[in-house]
Amino acid sequence: MQDVLERVPAQDRTLRLDDLISVDMLQKVQDNFSAAVGIAMVIVDQEGAPVTRPSSFSSFCQAVRASATRRDQCFLCDDVGGRRAMATGEPSIYRCHCGLVDFAAPVIVRGQYLGAVISGQVLLRDASNRVIDHILPPDDAWRLDPQLSALREQIREIPYDKLRAAAYTLFHMAAYLVEEAYSNAVSQELSAKNLKLMEESKRRAELEKSLREAELQALSYQVNPHFLFNVLNTIGRLALKERAEKTEELVHAFADMMRYILKKSRSQLVPFSIELEHVRNYLYIQKVRMGDRLTFTIDLPHGYDGVLSPFMVLHPIVENCINYAIEPREAGGRIAISVRDDGRDMIVEVTDNGDGIAPELARAALDGVADHHGRTSIGLHNVDSRLRYFFGDDHGLTIESLGMAGRGTRVSLRIPLDFDPCSM
């Protein structure tokens, strides 16, 4: 038996009979066959425990099984009979400990024993011509009980050939049913895996499309990068010469932003500290433009220099804060960026003090279908898709309204502390 089990694929060794076929279906097949042939029947699992309710059990066997001790002996007979049948790979005809003739038809799928159909509880009409072994040592204690002895006299007799035909009919029927059920289960599992692969392929295609669109948009800004930076440097030197320090700082911040935006990165991953510095330049320019209408804070503790982040994931989030939380205010707009970790991921939170966002609008923003005055906003959707693409589905964006006075919306993202680009 051990040799048989070792040939079963590891993923199939935990199969159970009721995993493949419903107990109700087994019960119907068993009841109908038992009534048609006129013999007792029950289906047991790998351990010999009944899976179905007994069909057409003799009054003698029902009385024997009414005793807990005797019932355990009956279960043991069923278990040993089923395993002997499994070892030979075909039905086994034997005598139980009470001397009645039973048979066990093994239920096997792909080399794994799932249980057996136990049937019989009869006496053979031509018993003198047949040598049928006891599965367990004989136990004639029933002879001491007048009631059991009387019930034993009622046991029906049938020819050996009829019993054997019933055994092999059940054996082939069970094999067909479980093989069909197993094939259906495998087909359903393959269909589910194929559907998952199709969904992942679709998501990958959508992400690649978004990346191509982003690259084309960036290319549209690259009329001539060298010319652009030469102009910016000229303006910066002129501002320095004219002692316009604010203008010089603004030009340099803008030049750094443009260098970052136009930067080519095959891996699409950059150190998070550089990504955050780009956002700092953007917020500084917005601060110069908006004056007292905007204040911002950036809390980046030490220790995150080696964390890799997808290119341009923070900018769209902060830009949304400016457009929808700060711009509508006449004064007092605030944006806070904080960074911490939970030992596995770096957690970045961008919080504004706007009016908040409704859950359905937050969901639409992540799905890329949010409508702002007739224009579809896909910035947060692209960020969410890229995070999931690089790090998995549990690393997407979360958007929540804080429901607190002076604090509106918080957008959070998670980036693995130790991410190996070569693992992609």
VENDASUL-V272622 format. One record per pair of residues at least 24 apart in sequence whose ideal C-beta (glycine too) atoms are under 7 Angstrom apart, sorted by sequence separation. I is the first residue (numbers start at 1). J is the second residue. D is the distance in whole Angstrom. If there is no record, write none. Layout:
# VENDASUL-V272622
I_J_D + I_J_D
This chain:
# VENDASUL-V272622
31_55_5 + 73_97_6 + 82_106_6 + 257_281_5 + 276_300_6 + 391_415_7 + 26_51_6 + 27_52_5 + 30_55_5 + 256_281_5 + 257_282_6 + 391_416_6 + 26_52_5 + 27_53_6 + 49_75_7 + 229_255_6 + 326_352_7 + 387_413_6 + 48_75_5 + 86_113_4 + 325_352_4 + 17_45_6 + 23_51_6 + 48_76_7 + 253_281_4 + 325_353_7 + 391_419_7 + 16_45_7 + 23_52_6 + 321_350_6 + 325_354_3 + 48_78_5 + 130_160_6 + 228_258_7 + 324_354_6 + 48_79_3 + 85_116_6 + 101_132_6 + 253_284_5 + 254_285_6 + 273_304_7 + 321_352_4 + 366_397_6 + 47_79_6 + 123_155_5 + 125_157_4 + 253_285_6 + 272_304_6 + 273_305_5 + 294_326_5 + 318_350_6 + 18_51_6 + 82_115_7 + 122_155_7 + 124_157_7 + 125_158_6 + 126_159_6 + 282_315_6 + 293_326_7 + 317_350_5 + 366_399_7 + 17_51_6 + 44_78_5 + 48_82_6 + 64_98_6 + 82_116_3 + 122_156_6 + 123_157_5 + 125_159_5 + 126_160_6 + 271_305_7 + 275_309_5 + 365_399_7 + 44_79_7 + 81_116_7 + 122_157_7 + 250_285_6 + 272_307_4 + 279_314_5 + 283_318_7 + 304_339_6 + 82_118_7 + 122_158_5 + 124_160_5 + 272_308_7 + 279_315_6 + 282_318_6 + 286_322_6 + 293_329_6 + 81_118_6 + 95_132_5 + 97_134_7 + 225_262_5 + 271_308_7 + 272_309_4 + 278_315_7 + 293_330_7 + 362_399_4 + 44_82_6 + 94_132_6 + 95_133_7 + 250_288_5 + 275_313_7 + 276_314_7 + 293_331_6 + 299_337_7 + 301_339_7 + 93_132_6 + 94_133_6 + 95_134_5 + 96_135_6 + 97_136_4 + 99_138_6 + 269_308_5 + 270_309_6 + 275_314_6 + 279_318_5 + 292_331_6 + 294_333_5 + 295_334_5 + 296_335_4 + 297_336_5 + 298_337_5 + 299_338_4 + 300_339_5 + 307_346_5 + 78_118_5 + 94_134_7 + 95_135_7 + 97_137_7 + 222_262_6 + 269_309_7 + 293_333_5 + 299_339_6 + 94_135_4 + 97_138_6 + 98_139_6 + 122_163_7 + 221_262_7 + 269_310_6 + 270_311_5 + 97_139_4 + 246_288_7 + 268_310_6 + 269_311_7 + 304_346_6 + 357_399_6 + 120_163_7 + 218_261_6 + 268_311_5 + 98_142_6 + 218_262_7 + 357_401_5 + 356_401_4 + 265_311_6 + 119_166_7 + 119_170_7 + 283_335_7 + 356_408_4 + 357_409_5 + 117_170_5 + 353_406_5 + 355_408_6 + 356_409_6 + 81_135_5 + 353_407_5 + 354_408_4 + 80_135_5 + 100_155_7 + 353_408_5 + 354_409_6 + 80_136_7 + 351_407_6 + 352_408_5 + 117_174_6 + 352_409_6 + 77_135_5 + 77_136_6 + 320_379_7 + 351_410_5 + 61_121_5 + 76_136_7 + 103_163_6 + 319_379_7 + 320_380_7 + 349_410_6 + 350_411_5 + 101_163_7 + 105_167_6 + 58_121_5 + 73_136_7 + 316_379_4 + 317_380_7 + 349_412_5 + 51_115_6 + 57_121_7 + 103_167_4 + 114_178_7 + 316_380_6 + 348_412_7 + 105_170_4 + 347_412_6 + 348_413_5 + 73_139_7 + 105_171_4 + 317_383_7 + 46_113_6 + 107_174_5 + 316_383_5 + 347_414_6 + 348_415_7 + 46_114_6 + 46_115_6 + 105_174_6 + 109_178_5 + 345_414_4 + 346_415_5 + 45_115_4 + 93_163_7 + 109_179_6 + 313_383_5 + 345_415_6 + 44_115_5 + 93_164_7 + 107_178_6 + 345_416_6 + 346_417_6 + 43_115_6 + 44_116_6 + 110_182_7 + 344_416_7 + 345_417_6 + 109_182_5 + 313_386_7 + 344_417_7 + 43_117_5 + 44_118_6 + 93_167_6 + 313_387_7 + 41_117_7 + 42_118_5 + 91_167_4 + 310_386_5 + 341_417_6 + 91_168_6 + 310_387_6 + 41_119_4 + 64_142_7 + 40_119_6 + 39_119_5 + 40_120_6 + 91_171_5 + 310_390_6 + 39_120_6 + 40_121_4 + 90_171_7 + 1_83_7 + 39_121_7 + 39_122_6 + 325_408_6 + 63_147_7 + 64_148_7 + 325_409_7 + 1_86_6 + 63_148_6 + 1_87_5 + 60_148_7 + 63_151_6 + 17_107_6 + 60_151_4 + 59_151_5 + 60_152_5 + 15_109_7 + 60_154_7 + 317_411_5 + 59_154_6 + 60_155_6 + 15_112_6 + 17_114_4 + 58_155_6 + 12_110_6 + 16_114_7 + 17_115_5 + 13_112_6 + 15_114_6 + 12_112_6 + 313_413_7 + 8_110_6 + 8_111_5 + 7_111_5 + 8_112_5 + 309_415_6 + 4_111_6 + 5_112_7 + 307_415_6 + 307_417_6 + 308_419_5 + 308_421_7 + 39_166_6 + 37_166_5 + 33_170_7 + 272_415_7 + 269_421_6 + 267_421_5 + 21_177_6 + 21_178_7 + 20_178_6 + 21_181_5 + 20_181_4 + 20_182_6 + 20_185_6 + 214_382_7 + 210_382_5 + 210_385_6 + 207_385_5 + 206_385_7 + 207_386_7 + 207_389_5
